[in-house]
């Protein structure tokens, strides 16, 4: 039977919490282990559903996967299969990330259309554009079939700064002949993590952190040991949670350098925090008032590619804004279904006008009321958890498998901060 969360709201959360490793770095790096036949040890891997699916696919391909501890794995690959399991591939978006490394190592791959969050159209054109530029032939039918006699480096201009499209291009390029230049590359911290991991395996990638990557192909990659960076989406979620519950949370190992744009955006809602080394401290008794733009204008919060405000934090900022004094416009530019969870917040008492699929006007503060809710995707699911924790009364959240695809042991860790949250069948 499916699990649910039973949440009693209205309690300020206090204490210390360590965020998980970055899911969006762990998943491509797991795929990148296919690029060598030597052992790779990965640390700080989050213990979540998406990781479990990626590792299961890896085993089917021919990898041996040894779990060293809760968040560490030793992986060694002997590729025996280049067709991705239909059911597994359709469970997660990042199954598409096996395309680049399998092409580079084996010259062919067949995989189903990937699954993942239902947040609007998520095009794959950028992946195929990049891989075809490197010399891949692509057949698109019920499945995707890619093949190449050899991959040859080239200058590639991506039609959008797609994170996973960039990652596939990088993984295919590191073993391609000659030099590849990827222009309009995504540069998010998880893309940087993938590049750093590959360089530790012997790849030659320059321009890490920029939107132009220069990759000199090598004959072979070797094993490595690599630690995944902190999940800054989880850090942002915890900052919003601390603020709306009027709590006081210290987030350790938070990589504050990745939160600079988030600081500006949360600052528009009157939320700030202190940094000490790698830790972030969110104090209680914050102003929680919308900071108007110059001239008293209503501020706009929108997402954009790195170093802009991450689209995965839009759901968090929406629920946070319901508890802030004032009005703000949220403009979700990247996914046309991301905001479709706001009807659930409205039913809890939030004052939100959904102008169109991309824009919402939120006026607060409103005291939310506990309800029975269903999680539509990872980030909206976490937003509903935050709403329930600051609401009056009891809430039940169903379909929590969506939340657990991205957040490790969430009820247990939030309970340690004083949250009244239980898992029920």
N, C-alpha and C positions, 0 to 999 in steps of 0.2 A: 504494500500500500504506500502511496506517495506521502512524503513527509510534509508537515506544515510547521510554521512558527506561530506560537502563541505569545503575544507581546502585551505587557501591561505598561502603558506609557506614563509620562509625567515625572520621571525620576532623573535628576541630573547625573551624568556619567562622570566619574572621576577616577584618576589613576594613570598608570603607565602602560603603554601598548607598543609592541614592535610590529610594523607592517610586514606583509609577506614579500617574497621576491616578485619581480615584475612578470606577470602572466604573459604579457605581450612580448617580452624578451625570451622567456623560457620556451615558448612554443616554436619559434623559428630556430632557436639554438638546438633544440631537440632534433629538428629536421636536419640541421647542419651536421650532426654527427655522422650522417650517411656519407659525408665527403671524405672520410678517412677510414681505413681498415684497422686503425690503431685505437687503443682505449681512450675514451674521453670521460673525465669525471666532472659532473656538473653539481654545483652546490647552490643553496638558497632557492631551490625549485619549489614553487607553491604546491601544496597537497590538495589539488582541486580536480574536478571532473575533466576539464579540458586537457590537462596534463596526462591524466590516466588514459584518455582516448588516444592522444598522440603517441604515448609509449606502447600502447597495444598495437597500433598500426606499425610502429617501428619493429616490434617483435615479429609481426607477420612478414615484414620485408626481409627479415633475416638477422636482425640485431639480437644480441643477448643483453638483457637489462638487469643489472643487479642493484637492489636498493641498499644503500649503505647506511642511511638513517632516514628520518621522516622527510627530509628535504634534500637529500643527496643521492645521486645515481652514478653507477659506472656502466658505460655503454660501449659495446664493441660490435662492429658491423661486418657481416659477410652477406652481401646482397644476393638473395636467392629468388626474389620476386619483385616485379616492377609494376604490378597492378594493385591499386589501393582498394581494400575491401569496401564494397558499396555501402553497407550499413554504417560502418565506422566513419567513412569519409563524409557521409551526409550529416553526421552528428555535430561537426564543428567546422567553423569557417577556415581554420588554419590547415586543414588537410590539403589545401591547394599548395602549401609550402613544401610539399614533397616533390613538386614538379621540378624545380631548379636543381636540387642536389641529385635526384635520380637521373635527370638528363645528363648532368655533368659526369656522373660515375658510370652509368650504364647505356646512355644514348637513347633511352626510351622510357616512357611512363604512361600509364593509363589510369585515370582517376575520375570519380563521379563529380558532378557539381557539388561544391562544398555546402555545408549547412551553416549553423551559427545563429546569431540574434536576428530576429525579424524586425529590423528598424528601417526598412525601405530597401530600394534597389542598391545592390552592392556589386558593381560591375567588375568583370574580370579582364576587360579588354587590355588594361595596362600590362598585366602579366604576359598575355600572349603577344602583345606588341614587342615587349622587351626580349622575350625568348625567341621570337621569330627573327629579330634583328641579329641575334647571336648565331642563327643558323638552324633553328628548329623548324620542323614541319609540324603543322597542327591540323588535326581533324576534329571537328566539333559535331557531335551527335548526341546520343543519350549519355555518352561519356566523353571525356576529353582524351584524345590520344596524341602524344607528342613524341617525336623521334628526331634524331640528328646523327649524321655520320661523324661530325665533329663540330664543336662550338668554337667560333672565332671571334675574338674581341672586336668591338666596334664602338663608335660614339652613338649613344642612345639618348634621345630626348623623350622623356616620359610625358604622356599627354595629361597626366595628373600626378601629384605627389603622393601616390598610393603607398602606404606603409608596406603591405604584404607584396605588392607589385615590385617595389624597390628591393625587398628582401629576396624574392625569387631571382631577380636580375643579379643581385650580388652573389648569391650562392652558385648560380650557373657560371658567372664570370670568373670566379677565383681559379677554376681549372681550365678555362678557355685559353686558346692560343692567342698570345699577344696581349694588347692593351685594350681595356674597355673603359670608356668614360660615360658615366650615367649623369645626365643633366636633368634638373628638376627632380632630384632624388628626395624622398622623405628623409628627415633628419631627427626624428623623435629619439628620446633616450634609449628605447628598446632597439631601434635600428643601429644606434651607436654601439650598444652592447653586443649585437650580432657581429658587427665589424670587428670589435676588439677581440671577441672570442675566435673568430676566423684568423685574425692576425696572430693570435697566440698558437694557432695550429699551423702557421707557416704561410698564410696568405699575405698578399701585398696590397693593402687597401690604404689609399691616402685620401685626405679631405673629410675624415670622420667628423660628424657634427655639422657639416655644410650641406648644401643642396647640389654639390658637384663632387662625385666620387670617382677617383681614378684607381683602377684595379689592373694590376699586372698579373697575368695568369701564371700559375706555377704547375709543375708536373704532378705534384703529390702533396697532400697535407698530412700532418702527423697528429698524434694524440695531444691532449692538453688537460689541464685542470682549470676550471673557470667558475667564478661566483657571479650569479645573476644579480643585477642591481635591484634596488627597492622599487616596489610598485607605487608610483606617484599618484595613480588613480585612487588607490586605497588611502594614501595619505590625505588626499583632497576629501575623500568621503569622511574620514575621521575628523577632519577640521570642521566640516559642515555639521556633523553629528554633535561634536562638543558644543558648538555655538548654539544650536537650536534646543538642546536639552539644558542650556545654561550650566554646562559642566566645565570641567577643568582637566584637560588631558595632556599628558606628555607623550609625544610620538617619538620613539627612539629610532636611530638608524634611518632617518627620514629623507636623506639626501636633499637638504633644503635648496641646493642650487637648481633643482628641477622644479621648484615651486614659485619661481619669480613671477611668472605671468599669473599664476593662481593667486598670489598675494595681492596683485593689483586688482583682480576681479573680485575676490572676496572682500577686498577693501572698499569696493563700491557699495557693499552691504553693511559696512561698519565693522567688519570682522578682521581682526589682526592676530598676530602671534609673535612669539619671541623665538629666536634661534640660538642654540648653544652647541657649537661644533656640528655634529650630524643630527642633533635633536631639534624638534619643534615643540614648543609649549603653548597651548591654547588656553588663555586664562578665562576665568568666569567674569561676570559683570561687564560684558562688552556693551558697546553702545547699541548695536543692532539697529541701525538707522540707515536708510538709503542715502548715500552721498551724492547729491545732485551734481550734474555737470555744470560747467561755467554758465552763468545766466539763469540758473535755477531749472535747467532742462532735465527731463527724465533720462537717466542713464540707460545705455544699451549694453547688454552682455552678449557677445557672440563668440563662436568657435572658429578656429582656423588651423591649418597645419602648423607644426612646431616651427618657431617657438610661441605660437599663439595659444589661446586657451583650448585645452583638449576637448574634443566632442564627447568623450566618455564621461566628462564631469558636468555636462549640461544638465542631466537628470538630477544630479546632486545640487547644483546651484538653483534649480527650479524649486525643489522642496525647501531648501534653505530660505529662499526669498519669501516663502509663505509666512515665515516667522519674523520678518524684518519690517520695521516701521517705514512705510513709503511704497512707491511704485517703481517697478523696473520692467524694461522690455528685454526678453530673452529671444535671441535670433539664432536658431539651429540651422546652419547653412548646409550641412553635409549629408544628413539623412532625413528623408521626408516622413518617416514614421517614428522618429525618436521621441517626439513630444506627445504621442498618442496615449501615454499613460496618465496625462494630467486630469482626465475625467475621474480617475480614482481619487486624486487629491481634492477635486471639486466635491465629490461625494462625501469626503471627510470634513468639508467646510471651508476649503481654500477658496479664495477669490482670485480666479484665473480666467482670463479671456483668451481662448485659443483662436487667434486671428486667422490662421491658415496652418498648413502642415509644418511650417517652419518657425512661426512666431507666436509667442505667448506674452501677455501682459499680466504681471502678478502684483497684487496689492496686499500688503500685510500690515500688521500681524493679524492672523486669525487663529483661534484655538481650534485645533483639529480634533475630531471625534473618532474614536476607535471603530473599525469596521472589519468585515471579512473581505480580503483583497486577493488578487492573483498576480504573481510576478510575470511580466511579459518578456523581460530580458535581464541580463546581468545588472546593468547600471540602474535601470528603472526599478529593478527588484531591490537594490540597495537603497534607492531613494524612498521606497515604500517602507523599508525597515526604519529608516530615519524618521519618516512621518509618523509611524506607529509609536516610536520611542518618545516622541514629544507630544503625542496626542493624549487626550483625556479618555480614560477607559481602556478597554481591551481590544486588540486587533488580532485577526488570524490571517496569515499570509500563506497562500497556497502556491504550488509550482515552484517551491524553493530550490529545486534542482537547477533552475536558471541562475539563482544567486550563487549557489555553491560551485557553479562552473568558474567563478572568478574570485570568490572569497573563501579562504581556508578557515574551517572550524569557527565560523562567525558567531553562532550563539554562545559557544564556550568562551571565546575571547571577549565578547561584549559583556557577558555575565561577570567577568573579572573586573569590569569597570563599573559594575552596579546595575547593569540593565536587567530588567525583569523579562527574560526571554527563555522560552522552553521549546524543545522540539517534540512534536506530537505526531502520531501516525493517523 
